[in-house]
Amino acid sequence: MTEDKSKVMPRWIPLFMGLLSSTTCGMLLYAWSVFIKPLNTEFGWTRAEIAMAFAICCLVFGLMTFPAGRMSDKYGPRNVVMIGGLIVGLGFVLSGFIQSKLQLYVTYGLIAGLGGGLIYLPPIATAPKWWPDRTALATGFAVVGLGLGSFLMGPLATWIITHPAMGWRYVFWYCGVAMGLMAIVAGFFLKNPPPGWKPAGWSPPTPPEGAGLAKAIRDWTHEETKKDPKFWLLYLAYFCGAFAGLMVIGHIAGHGRDQGLTPMEAAGAVSALAFTNAATRVLSGWFVDLIGIRIYFGVIFCLQVAGMLLLYPAGSVYLALWVVAALIGWNYGAMFTLFPATTLQFYGPTAQGSNYGLLFTAWGLAGFAGPWVGGWLKDITGTYYVPFICAAVMCAVATIIIFTTKPPEKKTY
């Protein structure tokens, strides 16, 4: 079936709706560190106690993506994302009324995290179906909003927090309403293309003549993938890289404030990290085409080790902190292009949804552990020096795994 423009919506619509929904997720997650100082000042909570809210949110967010993908397949992406928008907006608004840590953990951590997990995966699965001729571009476009959301949220939230007539509660109220509406609008326009649909003028690639031997090769099933030790090495590498990245994201603004930077100077580091975090998700595909997934992956993790080691001494000079934050954001964001590409290369496209959905739960576990460990180490040592060294070690472990793990042997019929 070819494209019927009178009945089928323009295929750029799900692309931009994916951008809008992922921007909502970026606003939810990646500007959290701007809340550290205000919450510490008002309630006297420790960094570890404040970071626990972000950790719970990341854990719930990451673990919900797997069932969200399955629900999207069964009920369609529209319903899942719209329900997620209602939940994330509710959780964020309720966070503006909290008076205790437990209330923050429930409203931001559990409720908003649940809504964010429902919003994240369906657009990533939907957009490439409308762009079979540009699947990598569509996937990158669907996740670029994660960086864009934090790029916008960092300075916006800081401006509201420092405004004499407002404060941190207004960030949750105003942005919660905006995030909920953004996700609901995005979900309303998200749907899968009709069965058999393809873009006008495009035909699926056909196997070359004489490729009979290649037909004996098959993709790995999800059950086979789960039993492969190399999958769990990738899982560990994902956990290590996400642990380090999310630790920094959860604390970088607090680190800058501790080192004497103004609120807006510290928020600038959040925006610098967010900008490169967004840009790398699309541009990393170009580098992969030049030098290959494995080499580029290894280079990214080597640079991330260096970035983590430079982060603490850069904290007292805002331009230096912005540069290091930008480097870390580039390397961290690249993982969200490279890990699904590596999973696809290792195990084939047949069970990619289930395989990458399981792999992404490593991000959720890292999101729980990384920010909390960073806050706990800061509380007991008094500085972020030890947490950032810990992050560098985690990235070094991921580097070794990526350089030493080769694709598994192909399955045959």
C-alpha positions in Angstrom: 0.0 0.0 0.0 1.4 3.4 -1.0 0.8 6.6 0.8 -2.7 8.1 0.5 -2.3 11.7 1.5 -6.1 12.1 1.9 -6.3 9.5 4.6 -2.8 9.2 6.1 -1.4 12.1 8.2 1.9 13.7 7.2 4.7 11.5 8.5 6.6 14.5 10.0 3.8 14.8 12.6 4.8 11.7 14.7 8.4 12.8 14.3 7.7 16.2 16.0 5.3 14.6 18.5 8.2 12.3 19.5 10.3 15.4 20.0 7.6 17.1 22.1 7.1 14.0 24.3 10.8 13.5 24.9 11.2 17.2 25.7 8.7 16.6 28.5 10.9 13.7 29.8 13.9 16.0 29.7 12.2 18.6 31.7 11.2 15.9 34.3 14.7 14.4 34.7 17.6 16.4 33.6 17.3 19.7 35.5 16.8 18.2 38.9 20.0 19.6 40.3 18.6 23.2 40.3 16.3 22.1 43.2 19.1 20.9 45.5 20.0 24.2 47.0 16.5 25.5 47.6 15.3 22.3 49.2 18.4 22.1 51.4 17.9 25.7 52.5 14.2 25.4 53.3 14.1 21.9 54.9 17.7 21.2 55.9 17.7 17.9 54.1 21.0 16.3 53.2 22.2 15.9 49.6 21.6 12.2 49.8 18.0 12.7 51.1 17.3 15.2 48.3 18.9 13.0 45.7 16.8 10.0 46.7 13.7 11.7 45.1 15.6 11.9 41.8 16.9 8.4 42.2 13.4 7.0 42.8 12.1 8.9 39.7 14.9 7.5 37.5 14.3 3.9 38.8 10.5 4.0 38.2 11.0 5.8 34.9 13.5 3.2 33.7 11.6 0.1 34.9 8.3 1.4 33.3 9.7 1.7 29.8 9.6 -2.1 29.2 5.9 -2.5 30.0 5.1 0.8 28.3 6.5 -0.6 25.1 4.3 -3.7 25.4 1.2 -1.6 26.2 2.0 0.6 23.2 2.0 -2.5 21.0 -1.3 -3.7 22.3 -3.3 -0.5 22.8 -1.4 2.0 20.6 1.0 4.8 21.5 -1.7 7.5 21.7 -3.4 6.1 24.8 -0.2 5.2 26.6 1.4 8.6 26.1 -1.7 10.6 26.9 -2.2 8.7 30.2 1.4 9.2 31.0 1.0 13.0 30.4 -1.8 13.1 32.9 0.2 11.2 35.5 3.5 13.2 35.0 1.6 16.5 35.2 -0.2 15.5 38.3 2.9 14.2 40.1 4.9 17.4 39.2 2.2 19.7 40.4 1.7 17.8 43.6 5.4 18.1 44.3 4.9 21.8 44.7 2.8 21.2 47.8 5.2 18.9 49.7 6.2 19.3 53.3 8.2 16.2 53.9 10.7 13.9 52.2 8.2 11.1 51.9 5.7 13.3 50.1 8.5 14.3 47.6 9.5 10.7 47.1 5.8 9.8 46.3 4.9 12.8 44.2 8.1 13.4 42.2 9.7 10.0 42.5 6.8 7.5 42.1 4.0 9.4 40.4 6.0 11.7 38.0 8.5 8.9 37.4 5.6 6.5 36.4 4.2 9.1 34.0 7.6 9.8 32.5 8.2 6.0 31.9 4.9 5.8 30.0 5.7 8.7 27.8 9.3 7.8 26.8 9.3 4.6 24.8 6.2 4.7 22.6 7.3 7.6 20.4 10.8 6.0 20.0 9.1 2.9 18.7 6.5 4.8 16.6 8.6 7.4 14.7 10.8 5.0 12.8 7.7 3.1 11.5 6.8 6.3 9.6 10.4 6.7 8.4 11.6 3.3 7.2 14.0 5.1 4.8 15.5 7.2 7.7 15.2 5.0 10.8 18.3 6.3 12.5 17.3 9.9 12.0 13.8 9.2 13.2 15.1 7.5 16.4 17.5 10.3 17.1 14.9 13.0 16.5 12.5 11.2 18.9 15.0 11.3 21.8 16.7 14.6 21.1 14.1 16.3 23.3 15.6 14.8 26.4 18.5 17.2 26.0 16.3 20.0 24.7 14.0 19.7 27.8 16.8 20.1 30.3 18.4 22.9 28.2 15.1 24.9 28.5 14.3 23.8 32.1 17.6 24.7 33.7 17.5 28.4 33.2 13.7 28.6 33.3 13.5 26.8 36.7 16.4 28.9 38.1 14.7 32.2 37.0 11.4 31.1 38.7 13.3 30.0 41.9 15.2 33.3 42.2 12.2 35.5 41.3 11.2 37.5 44.5 7.5 36.8 44.0 7.9 33.1 43.3 10.2 30.3 44.3 10.8 26.6 43.8 7.2 25.5 44.4 6.1 27.6 41.4 8.5 25.6 39.2 6.6 22.4 40.0 3.2 24.1 39.6 3.7 26.0 36.3 6.0 23.5 34.6 3.9 20.5 35.8 0.9 21.9 34.0 3.0 22.7 30.9 4.6 19.2 30.9 1.2 17.5 31.2 -0.3 19.5 28.3 2.8 18.9 26.1 2.6 15.1 26.6 -1.2 15.0 26.1 -0.9 16.9 22.8 2.0 14.7 21.7 0.1 11.5 22.5 -3.1 12.7 20.7 -1.2 12.8 17.4 0.8 9.6 17.8 -0.4 6.5 16.0 1.1 3.7 14.0 1.0 3.9 10.2 -1.7 1.7 8.5 -0.7 -2.0 7.8 1.4 -2.2 4.7 2.0 1.6 4.5 5.2 3.0 3.0 6.4 6.4 2.0 5.7 7.5 -1.6 8.6 6.5 -3.9 10.3 4.2 -1.4 10.5 0.4 -1.6 12.0 -1.9 1.0 15.5 -3.2 0.1 15.6 -6.6 -1.5 18.3 -9.2 -0.8 20.9 -9.4 -3.5 20.9 -12.2 -6.0 22.8 -15.3 -4.9 22.3 -14.6 -1.2 20.9 -18.1 -0.5 23.6 -18.8 2.1 22.7 -15.6 4.0 19.2 -17.0 4.4 20.6 -19.6 6.8 21.5 -16.8 9.2 18.8 -15.7 11.6 18.3 -13.2 14.3 18.6 -14.0 18.0 15.3 -14.5 19.8 14.7 -12.6 23.0 15.0 -15.8 25.1 18.4 -16.6 23.5 19.6 -13.0 24.0 18.8 -13.1 27.7 21.0 -16.2 28.1 24.0 -14.7 26.3 26.7 -13.5 28.7 27.7 -10.7 26.3 24.2 -9.2 26.6 24.8 -8.9 30.4 28.2 -7.3 29.8 26.5 -4.7 27.7 24.0 -4.3 30.6 26.8 -3.7 33.0 28.5 -1.2 30.7 25.1 0.6 30.3 24.7 0.6 34.1 28.2 2.1 34.7 27.9 4.8 32.0 24.4 5.8 33.2 25.5 5.7 36.8 28.2 8.2 36.2 26.2 10.4 33.9 23.1 10.6 36.1 25.2 11.2 39.2 26.6 14.3 37.5 23.2 15.4 36.2 21.7 15.1 39.6 24.4 17.2 41.3 26.3 19.5 38.9 24.3 22.6 39.7 24.8 21.9 43.5 28.5 21.4 42.9 28.8 24.8 41.2 26.9 26.5 43.9 29.1 24.9 46.6 32.2 26.2 44.7 30.8 29.8 44.8 29.1 30.2 41.5 25.8 32.2 41.3 22.5 30.3 40.6 22.5 31.3 36.9 26.2 30.4 36.5 25.5 27.0 38.0 22.4 26.6 35.9 24.5 27.4 32.8 26.4 24.1 33.4 23.0 22.3 33.3 22.2 23.9 30.0 25.6 23.2 28.5 25.3 19.6 29.4 21.8 19.5 28.1 22.7 21.1 24.7 25.4 18.6 23.8 23.3 15.8 25.3 20.7 16.7 22.7 23.0 17.3 19.7 25.0 14.1 20.1 21.9 11.9 19.8 21.6 12.8 16.1 25.2 13.6 15.2 26.7 10.4 16.8 25.2 8.4 13.9 27.5 10.3 11.5 30.6 9.5 13.5 29.6 5.8 13.7 29.4 5.7 9.9 32.9 7.1 9.7 34.8 4.9 12.3 32.3 2.2 13.3 30.2 1.6 16.5 32.8 -0.2 18.6 35.6 2.3 18.1 33.4 5.4 18.6 31.8 3.8 21.6 35.2 3.2 23.2 36.4 6.7 22.4 33.2 8.1 24.0 33.9 6.3 27.3 37.6 7.2 27.4 36.6 10.9 27.0 34.0 10.4 29.7 36.6 9.2 32.2 38.6 12.4 31.5 35.5 14.5 31.9 34.7 13.1 35.3 38.3 13.7 36.5 38.1 17.3 35.4 34.7 18.1 36.8 35.7 18.8 40.4 38.6 21.3 39.7 36.5 23.0 37.1 33.7 23.7 39.5 34.9 27.2 40.7 35.2 28.7 37.2 31.9 28.9 35.5 33.3 28.8 31.9 35.5 25.8 32.8 32.5 24.0 34.4 30.4 24.7 31.3 33.0 23.2 29.0 33.4 20.1 31.1 29.7 19.8 31.4 29.3 20.0 27.6 31.9 17.2 27.2 30.1 15.0 29.7 26.7 15.7 28.1 28.0 14.8 24.7 29.4 11.4 25.9 26.4 10.6 28.0 23.9 11.4 25.3 25.8 9.3 22.7 25.0 6.2 24.8 21.3 6.5 23.8 22.3 6.1 20.1 25.1 3.7 20.6 23.5 1.1 22.9 20.5 0.4 20.8 22.7 0.3 17.7 25.0 -2.2 19.4 22.1 -4.3 20.5 20.8 -4.3 16.9 24.3 -5.3 15.6 24.7 -8.1 18.1 21.2 -9.7 18.0 19.4 -8.4 14.9 16.1 -6.5 14.5 13.6 -9.2 15.2 13.5 -8.9 19.0 15.0 -5.4 19.2 12.1 -4.0 21.1 12.2 -6.6 23.8 16.0 -6.8 23.9 16.6 -3.0 24.2 13.6 -2.6 26.5 15.3 -5.1 28.9 18.7 -3.4 28.4 17.3 0.0 29.2 16.3 -1.2 32.7 20.0 -0.8 33.5 19.5 2.9 33.1 16.7 2.8 35.7 18.8 1.0 38.2 21.7 3.4 37.6 19.4 6.3 37.9 18.4 5.1 41.4 22.0 4.3 42.5 24.1 7.1 40.9 22.4 10.2 42.2 21.9 8.8 45.7 25.5 7.5 46.0 26.7 10.9 44.8 24.7 12.6 47.5 25.7 10.1 50.2 29.5 10.4 49.4 29.2 14.2 49.4 27.5 14.2 52.8 30.2 12.1 54.4 33.2 13.7 52.7 32.0 17.3 52.5 32.9 17.7 48.8 32.1 16.2 45.4 35.7 15.1 44.9 35.1 11.5 45.9 31.7 11.1 44.0 33.3 12.3 40.8 36.3 10.0 41.2 33.8 7.2 41.7 32.0 8.2 38.5 35.4 8.1 36.6 36.0 4.6 37.9 32.6 3.4 36.7 33.3 4.9 33.2 36.6 3.1 33.1 34.9 -0.2 33.8 32.5 0.5 30.9 35.4 1.4 28.7 37.1 -2.0 29.3 33.9 -3.9 28.6 33.2 -2.1 25.4 36.7 -2.6 24.0 36.8 -6.3 25.0 33.3 -7.4 24.0 32.9 -8.6 20.4 29.7 -9.4 18.6 28.4 -12.9 19.3 28.3 -15.5 16.6 25.3 -15.4 14.3 22.5 -17.9 14.8 21.6 -20.2 11.9 18.5 -22.2 11.1 
